[in-house]
Amino acid sequence: MDINELLDVMRKLRDPEQGCPWDLKQNFASIVPYTIEEVYEVAEAIDANDMDELKLELGDLLFQVVFYSQLAKEENAFEFSDVVEAIVTKMVRRHPHVFSDTAYQSDEEFSKAWEQSKREEKQQSGQLVDSAIDGVSKVLPALKFAQKTQSKAAKVGFDWEQIAPVYEKVTEELSEVREAEKNNNQTEIEDEIGDLLFSVVNLSRHLKVDAEEALRKSTGKFSQRFRKLEAQCKENNQSIDTSTEQQLLHMWDIVKQSEY
């Protein structure tokens, strides 16, 4: 089976007379939430190391690309083959060390060349490049948005060379959160919490940790522990909402210790 069979399925789903009513109602904007959902489901399958599920989720994600391409074809904008041609051309152009005789001496040199290539592509397409941080999608998850913005600024030299002041900035921002809390100013608290999170993302970047992935793993770890705590409460005929803070902390410590 090849991609043309999927393209044919998509055409039939969008057939004005015999197509699917739901698919016919969709437009570019309406299917964006489904695309985002599919990306996360791919990530979840990878995290679970479930190859069968990953195969299915990649198919769902590919279907999203085919769906957008069909919508564009109906508007005479472009079609799936144009999408393929564009990405092949881009990847060959951005990898001259693979497809030509260019050589890079380090990952940093390659990264700089990659960013330069992206800027040149934007300029050639008529897009204005006013800032080194242009091109970071604002619809990214907040942690990812922060880290990519910081990384782009760092690539043009706006960064701390040592990690010590990065730690100091986290401590400073935490103090400012405490001060805002004392002032009981909710707007100020929100602003300072944002600064604290931004500085923690910066610390993650300096330590070569993906902040989004780190938080996702920690949240998953918390979820597993919380489920175990719920099970322990059930065994003890206890209810979380009627247990004291000390009782819950004691059970939480037991759950954590059981992992070692």
NUPANU-670800 format. One record per residue (C-alpha): residue in one letter; x, y, z. Coordinates in Angstrom, 1 decimal. Last residue first. Layout:
// residues N
R  aa       x       y       z
R   A       X       Y       Z
...
// end
This chain:
// residues 260
R  aa       x       y       z
R   Y    13.6     2.1    45.9
R   E    10.1     2.8    44.7
R   S     8.5     1.7    48.0
R   Q    10.3     4.6    49.7
R   K     8.2     7.1    47.6
R   V     4.9     5.4    48.6
R   I     5.9     5.3    52.2
R   D     6.8     9.0    52.1
R   W     3.4     9.8    50.6
R   M     1.7     7.8    53.4
R   H     3.5     9.9    56.0
R   L     2.7    13.1    54.2
R   L    -0.9    12.2    54.0
R   Q    -1.1    11.4    57.7
R   Q     0.6    14.6    58.5
R   E    -1.7    16.7    56.4
R   T    -4.7    15.1    58.1
R   S    -7.0    12.7    56.3
R   T   -10.6    13.7    55.6
R   D   -10.2    14.6    52.0
R   I    -7.9    11.7    51.3
R   S   -10.4     9.2    52.6
R   Q    -9.3     6.2    54.8
R   N   -10.4     2.6    54.9
R   N    -6.8     1.6    55.3
R   E    -6.8    -0.3    52.0
R   K    -8.6     2.6    50.3
R   C    -6.0     5.1    51.6
R   Q    -3.2     2.9    50.3
R   A    -4.9     2.8    46.9
R   E    -5.2     6.5    46.8
R   L    -1.5     6.8    47.8
R   K    -0.6     4.5    44.9
R   R    -2.6     6.6    42.5
R   F    -0.8     9.7    43.8
R   R     2.6     8.1    43.3
R   Q     1.8     7.3    39.6
R   S     0.4    10.8    39.0
R   F     3.5    12.4    40.6
R   K     5.8    10.4    38.4
R   G     3.8    11.4    35.3
R   T     4.0    15.0    36.4
R   S     7.7    14.7    36.9
R   K     8.1    13.2    33.4
R   R     6.0    16.0    31.8
R   L     8.0    18.6    33.7
R   A    11.3    17.2    32.4
R   E    10.0    16.9    28.9
R   E     8.9    20.5    28.8
R   A    12.1    21.7    30.4
R   D    14.4    19.9    27.9
R   V    17.6    19.5    29.9
R   K    21.0    20.7    28.6
R   L    22.0    22.0    32.1
R   H    22.0    25.5    30.6
R   R    18.6    24.9    29.1
R   S    17.2    23.7    32.4
R   L    18.5    26.8    34.2
R   N    16.8    29.0    31.6
R   V    13.6    27.0    32.1
R   V    13.9    27.7    35.8
R   S    14.4    31.4    35.0
R   F    11.2    31.5    32.9
R   L     9.3    29.7    35.7
R   L    10.5    32.3    38.2
R   D     9.6    35.2    35.9
R   G     6.1    33.8    35.4
R   I     5.7    33.4    39.1
R   E     6.8    37.0    39.5
R   D     4.1    38.3    37.1
R   E     1.4    36.1    38.6
R   I     2.3    37.4    42.1
R   E     2.3    41.0    40.9
R   T    -1.2    40.6    39.5
R   Q    -2.3    38.9    42.7
R   N    -1.0    41.6    45.0
R   N    -1.1    40.2    48.6
R   N     2.0    42.3    49.4
R   K     3.5    39.3    51.3
R   E     2.8    37.1    48.2
R   A     4.7    39.7    46.0
R   E     7.7    39.4    48.4
R   R     7.6    35.6    48.3
R   V     7.5    35.7    44.5
R   E    10.4    38.2    44.5
R   S    12.5    35.8    46.6
R   L    11.8    33.0    44.1
R   E    13.0    35.3    41.3
R   E    16.3    36.0    43.1
R   T    16.9    32.3    43.8
R   V    16.3    31.5    40.1
R   K    18.6    34.3    39.1
R   E    21.4    33.1    41.4
R   Y    21.2    29.7    39.8
R   V    21.6    31.3    36.4
R   P    24.4    33.5    37.8
R   A    26.4    30.3    38.7
R   I    25.9    28.7    35.2
R   Q    28.7    30.5    33.4
R   E    28.7    32.1    30.0
R   W    25.4    33.8    30.6
R   D    23.4    34.5    27.4
R   F    22.7    37.0    24.7
R   G    25.4    35.9    22.3
R   V    23.5    35.5    19.0
R   K    22.8    31.9    19.6
R   A    21.7    32.7    23.2
R   A    18.7    34.7    21.9
R   K    17.6    31.7    19.8
R   S    18.0    29.4    22.8
R   Q    16.0    31.7    25.1
R   T    13.1    31.8    22.6
R   K    13.2    28.0    22.2
R   Q    13.2    27.5    26.0
R   A    10.3    29.9    26.6
R   F     8.1    28.5    23.9
R   K     8.8    24.9    25.1
R   L     7.8    25.9    28.6
R   A     4.7    27.7    27.4
R   P     3.4    24.9    25.1
R   L     4.0    26.1    21.5
R   V     1.3    28.4    20.1
R   K     3.7    31.4    19.9
R   S     5.8    29.7    17.3
R   V     9.4    30.8    17.4
R   G    10.2    32.2    14.0
R   D    11.7    35.6    15.0
R   I    14.0    35.4    18.0
R   A    17.0    36.9    16.2
R   S    14.8    39.8    15.3
R   D    13.6    41.8    12.3
R   V    13.5    39.1     9.7
R   L    10.9    40.3     7.2
R   Q     9.4    37.5     5.1
R   G     9.8    37.9     1.3
R   S    10.3    34.2     0.6
R   Q    14.0    34.9     0.0
R   Q    14.3    36.6     3.4
R   K    12.6    33.7     5.1
R   E    14.9    31.2     3.4
R   E    17.9    33.2     4.3
R   R    16.9    33.3     8.0
R   K    16.5    29.5     8.0
R   S    19.8    28.9     6.4
R   Q    21.5    31.2     9.0
R   E    19.8    29.1    11.7
R   W    21.1    25.9    10.2
R   A    24.6    27.4     9.8
R   K    24.7    28.3    13.4
R   S    23.6    24.9    14.5
R   F    26.3    23.3    12.3
R   E    29.0    25.4    13.8
R   E    27.7    24.5    17.3
R   D    27.6    20.8    16.4
R   S    31.3    21.0    15.6
R   Q    33.8    21.1    12.7
R   Y    31.2    21.4     9.9
R   A    32.0    20.1     6.4
R   T    30.5    21.1     3.0
R   D    31.0    18.6     0.2
R   S    27.4    18.2    -0.9
R   F    24.3    16.2     0.2
R   V    25.4    15.3     3.7
R   H    27.4    18.3     4.8
R   P    25.1    20.4     2.8
R   H    22.2    19.5     5.1
R   R    19.9    22.5     5.2
R   R    19.5    22.5     1.4
R   V    18.8    18.8     1.2
R   M    16.3    19.1     4.0
R   K    14.5    22.1     2.4
R   T    14.2    20.6    -1.0
R   V    12.8    17.4     0.4
R   I    10.4    19.4     2.6
R   A     9.1    21.5    -0.3
R   E     8.8    18.5    -2.7
R   V     6.7    16.6    -0.2
R   V     4.4    19.5     0.5
R   D     4.0    20.1    -3.3
R   S     3.1    16.4    -3.8
R   F     0.4    16.9    -1.1
R   E    -1.4    19.7    -2.9
R   F    -1.0    23.5    -3.2
R   A    -3.2    26.7    -3.2
R   N    -5.9    25.7    -5.7
R   E    -8.5    26.1    -2.9
R   E    -9.6    22.4    -3.1
R   K    -5.9    21.5    -3.2
R   A    -5.4    23.4     0.1
R   L    -8.1    21.5     1.8
R   Q    -6.6    18.2     0.5
R   S    -3.2    19.2     1.8
R   Y    -4.6    20.0     5.2
R   F    -6.2    16.5     5.3
R   V    -3.1    14.8     4.1
R   V    -1.0    16.3     6.8
R   Q    -3.7    15.3     9.4
R   F    -3.7    11.8     8.0
R   L     0.0    11.6     8.6
R   L    -0.7    12.3    12.3
R   D    -3.3     9.5    12.5
R   G    -0.9     7.1    10.7
R   L     1.9     8.1    13.2
R   E    -0.6     7.2    16.0
R   L    -1.3     3.8    14.6
R   K     2.4     2.9    14.2
R   L     3.1     4.3    17.6
R   E     0.4     2.1    19.1
R   D     2.1    -1.0    17.7
R   M     5.5     0.3    18.7
R   D     4.6     0.8    22.4
R   N     7.7     2.3    24.0
R   A     5.3     3.9    26.5
R   D     7.1     7.3    26.0
R   I     7.0     6.7    22.3
R   A     3.2     6.1    22.4
R   E     2.7     9.2    24.5
R   A     4.7    11.3    22.1
R   V     2.6    10.1    19.2
R   E    -0.5    10.9    21.3
R   Y     0.8    14.4    21.9
R   V     1.2    14.9    18.1
R   E    -2.3    13.6    17.5
R   E    -3.8    16.1    20.0
R   I    -2.1    19.0    18.2
R   T    -3.5    17.8    14.9
R   Y    -6.9    17.4    16.4
R   P    -6.9    21.0    17.8
R   V    -5.8    22.3    14.3
R   I    -8.7    20.6    12.6
R   S   -11.1    23.5    12.8
R   A    -8.6    26.1    11.7
R   F    -7.9    24.6     8.3
R   N   -11.5    23.8     7.5
R   Q   -13.9    21.0     8.4
R   K   -17.6    20.7     7.5
R   L   -16.9    18.2     4.7
R   D   -15.1    15.9     7.1
R   W   -18.2    15.7     9.4
R   P   -20.7    15.1     6.5
R   C   -18.5    12.3     5.1
R   G   -18.3    12.3     1.3
R   Q   -20.9    11.3    -1.3
R   E   -21.9    14.6    -2.9
R   P   -19.2    17.1    -2.0
R   D   -16.4    14.5    -2.0
R   R   -14.3    15.3     1.0
R   L   -14.1    11.8     2.4
R   K   -13.6    10.5    -1.1
R   R   -10.6    12.8    -1.6
R   M    -9.1    11.7     1.7
R   V    -9.4     8.0     0.9
R   D    -7.7     8.7    -2.5
R   L    -4.8    10.4    -0.7
R   L    -4.5     7.4     1.6
R   E    -4.3     5.1    -1.5
R   N    -1.8     7.4    -3.1
R   I     0.5     7.1    -0.1
R   D     1.3     3.5    -0.8
R   M     0.0     0.0     0.0
// end
